[in-house]
Amino acid sequence: MRFHLFERRLDAHVRKAREYLMEANLARVEHQAAAEHHAALARMYAERVARLEQEVAKALQPISLAGSDARATDDDEPGFGDTVLFPVPIRGGRS
């Protein structure tokens, strides 16, 4: 008669190791998806920063009177395609 003390524990160990392997693979896939999402957000914000830097640089350039057309009025309305920056009110009641 043979004593089977370690065989059952080996099966339980292999079963637990397989569970850990499945959990690790699932976590890897979830983290890869999150990394792709964050990389896309980083690209989007880099493009936004570049666009806003261009708009700010354009807004800070001195206005050239030679390049303006004759229909410009005193209210200085923006023309078609001009970028307009509006101030954002700060809430919270700071004085």
MMTF fields as JSON, N, C-alpha, C and O atoms, coordinates in Angstrom:
{
  "mmtfVersion": "1.0.0",
  "mmtfProducer": "UNKNOWN",
  "numBonds": 379,
  "numAtoms": 380,
  "numGroups": 95,
  "numChains": 1,
  "numModels": 1,
  "chainsPerModel": [1],
  "groupsPerChain": [95],
  "chainIdList": ["A"],
  "bondAtomList": [4, 2, 8, 6, 12, 10, 16, 14, 20, 18, 24, 22, 28, 26, 32, 30, 36, 34, 40, 38, 44, 42, 48, 46, 52, 50, 56, 54, 60, 58, 64, 62, 68, 66, 72, 70, 76, 74, 80, 78, 84, 82, 88, 86, 92, 90, 96, 94, 100, 98, 104, 102, 108, 106, 112, 110, 116, 114, 120, 118, 124, 122, 128, 126, 132, 130, 136, 134, 140, 138, 144, 142, 148, 146, 152, 150, 156, 154, 160, 158, 164, 162, 168, 166, 172, 170, 176, 174, 180, 178, 184, 182, 188, 186, 192, 190, 196, 194, 200, 198, 204, 202, 208, 206, 212, 210, 216, 214, 220, 218, 224, 222, 228, 226, 232, 230, 236, 234, 240, 238, 244, 242, 248, 246, 252, 250, 256, 254, 260, 258, 264, 262, 268, 266, 272, 270, 276, 274, 280, 278, 284, 282, 288, 286, 292, 290, 296, 294, 300, 298, 304, 302, 308, 306, 312, 310, 316, 314, 320, 318, 324, 322, 328, 326, 332, 330, 336, 334, 340, 338, 344, 342, 348, 346, 352, 350, 356, 354, 360, 358, 364, 362, 368, 366, 372, 370, 376, 374],
  "bondOrderList": [1, 1, 1, 1, 1, 1, 1, 1, 1, 1, 1, 1, 1, 1, 1, 1, 1, 1, 1, 1, 1, 1, 1, 1, 1, 1, 1, 1, 1, 1, 1, 1, 1, 1, 1, 1, 1, 1, 1, 1, 1, 1, 1, 1, 1, 1, 1, 1, 1, 1, 1, 1, 1, 1, 1, 1, 1, 1, 1, 1, 1, 1, 1, 1, 1, 1, 1, 1, 1, 1, 1, 1, 1, 1, 1, 1, 1, 1, 1, 1, 1, 1, 1, 1, 1, 1, 1, 1, 1, 1, 1, 1, 1, 1],
  "groupList": [{"groupName": "MET", "atomNameList": ["N", "CA", "C", "O"], "elementList": ["N", "C", "C", "O"], "formalChargeList": [0, 0, 0, 0], "bondAtomList": [1, 0, 2, 1, 3, 2], "bondOrderList": [1, 1, 2], "singleLetterCode": "M", "chemCompType": "L-PEPTIDE LINKING"}, {"groupName": "ARG", "atomNameList": ["N", "CA", "C", "O"], "elementList": ["N", "C", "C", "O"], "formalChargeList": [0, 0, 0, 0], "bondAtomList": [1, 0, 2, 1, 3, 2], "bondOrderList": [1, 1, 2], "singleLetterCode": "R", "chemCompType": "L-PEPTIDE LINKING"}, {"groupName": "PHE", "atomNameList": ["N", "CA", "C", "O"], "elementList": ["N", "C", "C", "O"], "formalChargeList": [0, 0, 0, 0], "bondAtomList": [1, 0, 2, 1, 3, 2], "bondOrderList": [1, 1, 2], "singleLetterCode": "F", "chemCompType": "L-PEPTIDE LINKING"}, {"groupName": "HIS", "atomNameList": ["N", "CA", "C", "O"], "elementList": ["N", "C", "C", "O"], "formalChargeList": [0, 0, 0, 0], "bondAtomList": [1, 0, 2, 1, 3, 2], "bondOrderList": [1, 1, 2], "singleLetterCode": "H", "chemCompType": "L-PEPTIDE LINKING"}, {"groupName": "LEU", "atomNameList": ["N", "CA", "C", "O"], "elementList": ["N", "C", "C", "O"], "formalChargeList": [0, 0, 0, 0], "bondAtomList": [1, 0, 2, 1, 3, 2], "bondOrderList": [1, 1, 2], "singleLetterCode": "L", "chemCompType": "L-PEPTIDE LINKING"}, {"groupName": "GLU", "atomNameList": ["N", "CA", "C", "O"], "elementList": ["N", "C", "C", "O"], "formalChargeList": [0, 0, 0, 0], "bondAtomList": [1, 0, 2, 1, 3, 2], "bondOrderList": [1, 1, 2], "singleLetterCode": "E", "chemCompType": "L-PEPTIDE LINKING"}, {"groupName": "ASP", "atomNameList": ["N", "CA", "C", "O"], "elementList": ["N", "C", "C", "O"], "formalChargeList": [0, 0, 0, 0], "bondAtomList": [1, 0, 2, 1, 3, 2], "bondOrderList": [1, 1, 2], "singleLetterCode": "D", "chemCompType": "L-PEPTIDE LINKING"}, {"groupName": "ALA", "atomNameList": ["N", "CA", "C", "O"], "elementList": ["N", "C", "C", "O"], "formalChargeList": [0, 0, 0, 0], "bondAtomList": [1, 0, 2, 1, 3, 2], "bondOrderList": [1, 1, 2], "singleLetterCode": "A", "chemCompType": "L-PEPTIDE LINKING"}, {"groupName": "VAL", "atomNameList": ["N", "CA", "C", "O"], "elementList": ["N", "C", "C", "O"], "formalChargeList": [0, 0, 0, 0], "bondAtomList": [1, 0, 2, 1, 3, 2], "bondOrderList": [1, 1, 2], "singleLetterCode": "V", "chemCompType": "L-PEPTIDE LINKING"}, {"groupName": "LYS", "atomNameList": ["N", "CA", "C", "O"], "elementList": ["N", "C", "C", "O"], "formalChargeList": [0, 0, 0, 0], "bondAtomList": [1, 0, 2, 1, 3, 2], "bondOrderList": [1, 1, 2], "singleLetterCode": "K", "chemCompType": "L-PEPTIDE LINKING"}, {"groupName": "TYR", "atomNameList": ["N", "CA", "C", "O"], "elementList": ["N", "C", "C", "O"], "formalChargeList": [0, 0, 0, 0], "bondAtomList": [1, 0, 2, 1, 3, 2], "bondOrderList": [1, 1, 2], "singleLetterCode": "Y", "chemCompType": "L-PEPTIDE LINKING"}, {"groupName": "ASN", "atomNameList": ["N", "CA", "C", "O"], "elementList": ["N", "C", "C", "O"], "formalChargeList": [0, 0, 0, 0], "bondAtomList": [1, 0, 2, 1, 3, 2], "bondOrderList": [1, 1, 2], "singleLetterCode": "N", "chemCompType": "L-PEPTIDE LINKING"}, {"groupName": "GLN", "atomNameList": ["N", "CA", "C", "O"], "elementList": ["N", "C", "C", "O"], "formalChargeList": [0, 0, 0, 0], "bondAtomList": [1, 0, 2, 1, 3, 2], "bondOrderList": [1, 1, 2], "singleLetterCode": "Q", "chemCompType": "L-PEPTIDE LINKING"}, {"groupName": "PRO", "atomNameList": ["N", "CA", "C", "O"], "elementList": ["N", "C", "C", "O"], "formalChargeList": [0, 0, 0, 0], "bondAtomList": [1, 0, 2, 1, 3, 2], "bondOrderList": [1, 1, 2], "singleLetterCode": "P", "chemCompType": "L-PEPTIDE LINKING"}, {"groupName": "ILE", "atomNameList": ["N", "CA", "C", "O"], "elementList": ["N", "C", "C", "O"], "formalChargeList": [0, 0, 0, 0], "bondAtomList": [1, 0, 2, 1, 3, 2], "bondOrderList": [1, 1, 2], "singleLetterCode": "I", "chemCompType": "L-PEPTIDE LINKING"}, {"groupName": "SER", "atomNameList": ["N", "CA", "C", "O"], "elementList": ["N", "C", "C", "O"], "formalChargeList": [0, 0, 0, 0], "bondAtomList": [1, 0, 2, 1, 3, 2], "bondOrderList": [1, 1, 2], "singleLetterCode": "S", "chemCompType": "L-PEPTIDE LINKING"}, {"groupName": "GLY", "atomNameList": ["N", "CA", "C", "O"], "elementList": ["N", "C", "C", "O"], "formalChargeList": [0, 0, 0, 0], "bondAtomList": [1, 0, 2, 1, 3, 2], "bondOrderList": [1, 1, 2], "singleLetterCode": "G", "chemCompType": "PEPTIDE LINKING"}, {"groupName": "THR", "atomNameList": ["N", "CA", "C", "O"], "elementList": ["N", "C", "C", "O"], "formalChargeList": [0, 0, 0, 0], "bondAtomList": [1, 0, 2, 1, 3, 2], "bondOrderList": [1, 1, 2], "singleLetterCode": "T", "chemCompType": "L-PEPTIDE LINKING"}],
  "groupTypeList": [0, 1, 2, 3, 4, 2, 5, 1, 1, 4, 6, 7, 3, 8, 1, 9, 7, 1, 5, 10, 4, 0, 5, 7, 11, 4, 7, 1, 8, 5, 3, 12, 7, 7, 7, 5, 3, 3, 7, 7, 4, 7, 1, 0, 10, 7, 5, 1, 8, 7, 1, 4, 5, 12, 5, 8, 7, 9, 7, 4, 12, 13, 14, 15, 4, 7, 16, 15, 6, 7, 1, 7, 17, 6, 6, 6, 5, 13, 16, 2, 16, 6, 17, 8, 4, 2, 13, 8, 13, 14, 1, 16, 16, 1, 15],
  "groupIdList": [1, 2, 3, 4, 5, 6, 7, 8, 9, 10, 11, 12, 13, 14, 15, 16, 17, 18, 19, 20, 21, 22, 23, 24, 25, 26, 27, 28, 29, 30, 31, 32, 33, 34, 35, 36, 37, 38, 39, 40, 41, 42, 43, 44, 45, 46, 47, 48, 49, 50, 51, 52, 53, 54, 55, 56, 57, 58, 59, 60, 61, 62, 63, 64, 65, 66, 67, 68, 69, 70, 71, 72, 73, 74, 75, 76, 77, 78, 79, 80, 81, 82, 83, 84, 85, 86, 87, 88, 89, 90, 91, 92, 93, 94, 95],
  "secStructList": [7, 7, 7, 7, 2, 2, 2, 2, 2, 2, 2, 2, 2, 2, 2, 2, 2, 2, 2, 2, 2, 2, 2, 2, 2, 2, 2, 2, 2, 2, 2, 2, 2, 2, 2, 2, 2, 2, 2, 2, 2, 2, 2, 2, 2, 2, 2, 2, 2, 2, 2, 2, 2, 2, 2, 2, 2, 2, 2, 2, 1, 7, 7, 7, 1, 6, 6, 1, 7, 6, 6, 7, 7, 6, 6, 7, 7, 7, 7, 6, 6, 7, 7, 7, 7, 7, 7, 7, 7, 7, 7, 1, 7, 7, 7],
  "xCoordList": [0.846, 0.0, 0.9, 1.868, 0.543, 1.335, 0.668, -0.558, 1.48, 0.966, 0.963, 2.018, -0.17, -0.334, -0.466, -1.399, 0.423, 0.346, 0.566, -0.171, 1.56, 1.939, 1.189, 1.188, 0.565, -0.123, -1.307, -1.475, -2.098, -3.247, -2.785, -3.375, -1.764, -1.247, -0.67, -0.765, -0.067, 0.475, -0.653, -0.517, -1.757, -2.902, -3.441, -3.739, -3.563, -4.056, -3.09, -3.517, -1.797, -0.79, -0.867, -0.816, -0.989, -1.084, -2.364, -2.342, -3.465, -4.74, -4.626, -5.091, -4.018, -3.854, -2.905, -3.141, -1.846, -0.905, -1.602, -1.332, -2.492, -3.257, -4.204, -4.372, -4.814, -5.666, -4.854, -5.288, -3.66, -2.792, -2.355, -2.263, -2.084, -1.693, -2.822, -2.576, -4.05, -5.195, -5.395, -5.661, -5.27, -5.407, -4.32, -4.582, -3.091, -1.982, -2.194, -1.924, -2.675, -2.946, -4.069, -3.992, -5.099, -6.196, -5.717, -6.077, -4.906, -4.361, -3.466, -3.481, -2.687, -1.824, -2.649, -2.328, -3.714, -4.578, -5.237, -5.293, -5.735, -6.369, -5.381, -5.734, -4.148, -3.153, -2.692, -2.384, -2.641, -2.306, -3.391, -3.09, -4.646, -5.744, -5.684, -5.893, -5.4, -5.296, -4.108, -4.201, -2.999, -1.819, -2.128, -1.71, -2.853, -3.243, -4.144, -4.006, -5.055, -5.963, -5.176, -5.41, -4.245, -3.457, -2.528, -2.286, -2.004, -1.158, -1.976, -1.494, -3.207, -4.072, -4.392, -4.397, -4.659, -4.915, -3.691, -3.817, -2.51, -1.278, -1.078, -0.69, -1.339, -1.241, -2.246, -1.917, -3.481, -4.518, -4.129, -4.271, -3.637, -3.264, -2.024, -1.907, -1.099, 0.071, -0.367, 0.148, -1.325, -1.859, -2.607, -2.512, -3.336, -4.073, -3.116, -3.342, -2.047, -1.055, -0.441, -0.307, -0.068, 0.535, -0.445, -0.059, -1.706, -2.719, -2.937, -3.029, -3.018, -3.229, -2.015, -2.165, -0.806, 0.396, 0.403, 0.797, -0.034, -0.122, -1.149, -0.909, -2.291, -3.323, -2.852, -3.099, -2.174, -1.673, -0.604, -0.601, 0.3, 1.346, 0.728, 1.182, -0.303, -0.983, -1.673, -1.653, -2.281, -2.996, -2.03, -2.404, -0.802, 0.161, 0.952, 1.68, 0.807, 1.5, 0.861, -0.357, 1.692, 1.101, 0.254, 0.574, -0.834, -1.743, -1.103, -0.664, -1.057, -0.474, -1.582, -2.553, -1.44, -2.45, -2.343, -3.328, -1.175, -0.998, -1.757, -2.221, -1.894, -2.558, -4.053, -4.729, -4.603, -6.041, -6.788, -6.286, -7.989, -8.759, -9.59, -9.704, -10.161, -10.832, -12.134, -12.62, -12.719, -14.02, -13.906, -14.926, -12.709, -12.548, -13.217, -13.114, -13.914, -14.641, -14.042, -13.098, -14.603, -14.104, -14.418, -13.695, -15.512, -15.824, -14.867, -14.869, -14.054, -13.004, -13.563, -13.062, -14.578, -15.176, -14.258, -13.638, -14.164, -13.324, -13.931, -15.152, -13.09, -13.553, -13.757, -13.569, -14.14, -14.369, -13.053, -12.058, -13.035, -11.848, -10.915, -9.941, -11.181, -10.325, -10.601, -11.737, -9.566, -9.706, -10.012, -9.353, -11.017, -11.408, -11.236, -11.744, -10.525, -10.368, -11.239, -11.127, -12.104, -12.968, -12.457, -11.985, -12.536, -12.09, -13.025, -14.238, -12.463, -13.258, -13.442, -12.45, -14.691, -14.899, -14.487, -14.732, -13.865, -13.447, -14.508, -14.854, -15.021, -16.074, -15.452, -14.313, -16.158, -15.676, -15.648, -15.33, -15.973, -16.122, -14.828, -14.836, -13.722, -12.467, -12.46, -12.872, -11.991, -11.933, -10.519, -10.281],
  "yCoordList": [-1.168, 0.0, 1.243, 1.345, 2.158, 3.368, 4.546, 4.661, 5.413, 6.565, 7.777, 8.116, 8.434, 9.523, 10.887, 11.635, 11.201, 12.445, 13.684, 14.662, 13.649, 14.849, 15.023, 16.125, 13.997, 14.097, 15.06, 15.88, 14.993, 15.893, 17.333, 18.249, 17.532, 18.892, 19.423, 20.62, 18.552, 18.98, 19.454, 20.476, 18.72, 19.129, 20.481, 21.353, 20.648, 21.92, 23.051, 24.163, 22.776, 23.797, 24.193, 25.377, 23.204, 23.488, 24.265, 25.213, 23.881, 24.579, 26.038, 26.94, 26.27, 27.636, 28.432, 29.613, 27.798, 28.474, 28.868, 29.939, 28.02, 28.353, 29.535, 30.388, 29.584, 30.724, 32.015, 33.041, 31.952, 33.132, 33.544, 34.735, 32.558, 32.846, 33.535, 34.494, 33.067, 33.694, 35.124, 36.028, 35.333, 36.677, 37.61, 38.771, 37.085, 37.905, 38.279, 39.414, 37.332, 37.636, 38.661, 39.553, 38.534, 39.494, 40.884, 41.874, 40.962, 42.255, 42.857, 44.07, 42.018, 42.501, 43.123, 44.204, 42.43, 42.945, 44.251, 45.202, 44.312, 45.538, 46.697, 47.816, 46.444, 47.508, 47.936, 49.109, 47.004, 47.38, 48.272, 49.251, 47.936, 48.775, 50.16, 51.165, 50.21, 51.51, 52.303, 53.52, 51.63, 52.315, 52.898, 54.014, 52.152, 52.668, 53.888, 54.864, 53.828, 54.953, 56.185, 57.286, 55.998, 57.125, 57.674, 58.88, 56.805, 57.273, 58.125, 59.143, 57.711, 58.5, 59.848, 60.87, 59.86, 61.125, 62.024, 63.233, 61.449, 62.24, 62.869, 64.034, 62.118, 62.675, 63.798, 64.845, 63.574, 64.583, 65.876, 66.963, 65.756, 66.956, 67.622, 68.846, 66.854, 67.456, 68.286, 69.38, 67.757, 68.517, 69.759, 70.822, 69.626, 70.766, 71.851, 73.038, 71.438, 72.41, 73.153, 74.376, 72.426, 73.068, 74.055, 75.161, 73.654, 74.532, 75.784, 76.891, 75.606, 76.755, 77.671, 78.891, 77.099, 77.931, 78.785, 79.95, 78.204, 78.969, 80.09, 81.209, 79.788, 80.811, 81.943, 83.113, 81.599, 82.63, 83.466, 84.691, 82.817, 83.55, 84.479, 85.608, 83.996, 84.833, 86.014, 87.128, 85.774, 86.844, 87.895, 89.06, 87.505, 88.441, 89.217, 90.154, 88.822, 89.553, 90.921, 91.059, 91.948, 93.267, 93.26, 92.585, 94.031, 94.086, 94.932, 96.055, 94.385, 95.092, 95.856, 95.257, 97.167, 97.968, 97.842, 98.058, 97.5, 97.373, 96.171, 96.202, 95.128, 93.925, 93.929, 93.005, 94.924, 94.921, 95.403, 96.224, 94.882, 95.323, 96.557, 96.929, 97.18, 98.466, 98.373, 99.393, 97.183, 97.085, 96.966, 96.807, 97.037, 96.963, 98.158, 99.286, 97.893, 98.952, 99.163, 98.479, 100.115, 100.412, 99.305, 99.134, 98.533, 97.475, 96.303, 95.41, 96.276, 95.285, 93.874, 93.05, 93.583, 92.262, 91.291, 91.651, 90.079, 89.103, 88.689, 88.61, 88.427, 87.992, 86.494, 85.806, 85.991, 84.563, 83.812, 84.16, 82.79, 81.973, 82.497, 81.824, 83.684, 84.21, 83.459, 83.081, 83.254, 82.599, 83.651, 84.688, 83.371, 84.307, 83.615, 82.512, 84.251, 83.723, 84.532, 85.756, 83.855, 84.514, 84.277, 83.18, 85.262, 85.033, 84.081, 84.111, 83.241, 82.285, 82.862, 83.112, 83.084, 83.621, 82.616, 81.418, 83.102, 82.239, 82.297, 83.368, 81.135, 81.063, 80.847, 80.389, 81.158, 80.928, 82.2, 82.155, 83.325, 84.565, 85.175, 85.902, 84.897, 85.53, 86.98, 87.305, 87.839, 89.261, 89.723, 90.898],
  "zCoordList": [0.0, 0.0, 0.0, 0.754, -0.86, -1.036, -0.334, -0.326, 0.251, 0.989, 0.041, -0.495, -0.183, -1.155, -0.47, -0.76, 0.396, 1.155, 0.27, 0.389, -0.601, -1.348, -2.671, -3.22, -3.189, -4.469, -4.392, -5.294, -3.388, -3.272, -3.098, -3.671, -2.332, -2.149, -3.447, -3.717, -4.264, -5.538, -6.458, -7.13, -6.489, -7.311, -6.846, -7.663, -5.541, -5.01, -5.334, -5.645, -5.264, -5.581, -7.061, -7.392, -7.941, -9.383, -9.678, -10.463, -9.066, -9.271, -8.816, -9.512, -7.667, -7.15, -8.058, -8.312, -8.541, -9.442, -10.742, -11.285, -11.244, -12.461, -12.215, -13.086, -11.042, -10.701, -10.677, -11.201, -10.057, -10.021, -11.42, -11.719, -12.281, -13.66, -14.411, -15.142, -14.246, -14.901, -14.393, -15.184, -13.088, -12.519, -13.048, -13.362, -13.143, -13.641, -15.106, -15.499, -15.917, -17.325, -17.475, -18.32, -16.663, -16.704, -16.301, -16.938, -15.247, -14.815, -15.896, -16.105, -16.586, -17.67, -18.789, -19.281, -19.187, -20.259, -19.823, -20.603, -18.593, -18.094, -18.07, -18.441, -17.639, -17.578, -18.972, -19.186, -19.914, -21.288, -21.88, -22.562, -21.62, -22.113, -21.484, -22.163, -20.194, -19.52, -20.063, -20.219, -20.351, -20.901, -22.277, -22.585, -23.104, -24.427, -24.275, -25.011, -23.331, -23.084, -22.647, -23.146, -21.716, -21.225, -22.298, -22.348, -23.158, -24.259, -25.229, -25.726, -25.494, -26.373, -25.74, -26.427, -24.435, -23.75, -23.784, -23.977, -23.598, -23.626, -25.003, -25.096, -26.071, -27.432, -27.632, -28.19, -27.172, -27.332, -26.616, -27.174, -25.377, -24.626, -25.212, -25.152, -25.774, -26.426, -27.631, -27.859, -28.404, -29.536, -29.055, -29.67, -27.978, -27.429, -26.942, -27.18, -26.26, -25.78, -26.961, -26.92, -28.01, -29.178, -29.817, -30.196, -29.933, -30.533, -29.68, -30.21, -28.356, -27.475, -27.45, -27.377, -27.51, -27.573, -28.83, -28.792, -29.949, -31.193, -31.076, -31.529, -30.466, -30.31, -29.408, -29.698, -28.314, -27.405, -28.103, -27.981, -28.83, -29.548, -30.591, -30.776, -31.264, -32.265, -31.59, -32.114, -30.432, -29.733, -29.187, -29.05, -28.877, -28.309, -29.366, -29.039, -30.633, -31.692, -31.868, -31.758, -32.145, -32.382, -33.654, -34.633, -33.611, -34.749, -35.836, -35.589, -37.03, -38.168, -38.885, -39.346, -38.978, -39.659, -41.165, -41.871, -41.671, -43.116, -43.65, -44.789, -42.871, -43.344, -43.123, -43.575, -42.451, -42.195, -43.426, -44.194, -43.601, -44.763, -44.42, -43.253, -45.428, -45.274, -44.498, -44.009, -44.365, -43.699, -42.189, -41.518, -41.63, -40.176, -39.523, -40.006, -38.403, -37.712, -36.333, -35.938, -35.61, -34.275, -33.279, -32.298, -33.524, -32.562, -32.71, -31.863, -33.748, -33.923, -33.854, -33.089, -34.631, -34.647, -35.366, -36.367, -34.875, -35.556, -36.881, -37.014, -37.852, -39.157, -39.196, -38.192, -40.35, -40.514, -40.345, -40.981, -39.499, -39.301, -38.225, -37.888, -37.669, -36.604, -35.306, -35.021, -34.542, -33.243, -32.197, -32.125, -31.392, -30.346, -29.008, -28.808, -28.089, -26.742, -25.798, -25.74, -25.062, -24.122, -22.704, -22.408, -21.825, -20.455, -19.738, -19.95, -18.891, -18.124, -16.726, -16.041, -16.275, -14.933, -13.882, -14.026, -12.83, -11.725, -10.655, -10.158, -10.305, -9.29, -7.934, -7.838, -6.915, -5.562, -4.737, -3.549, -5.337, -4.602, -4.1, -3.107, -4.761, -4.332, -4.777, -5.89, -3.905, -4.238, -4.395, -4.677]
}
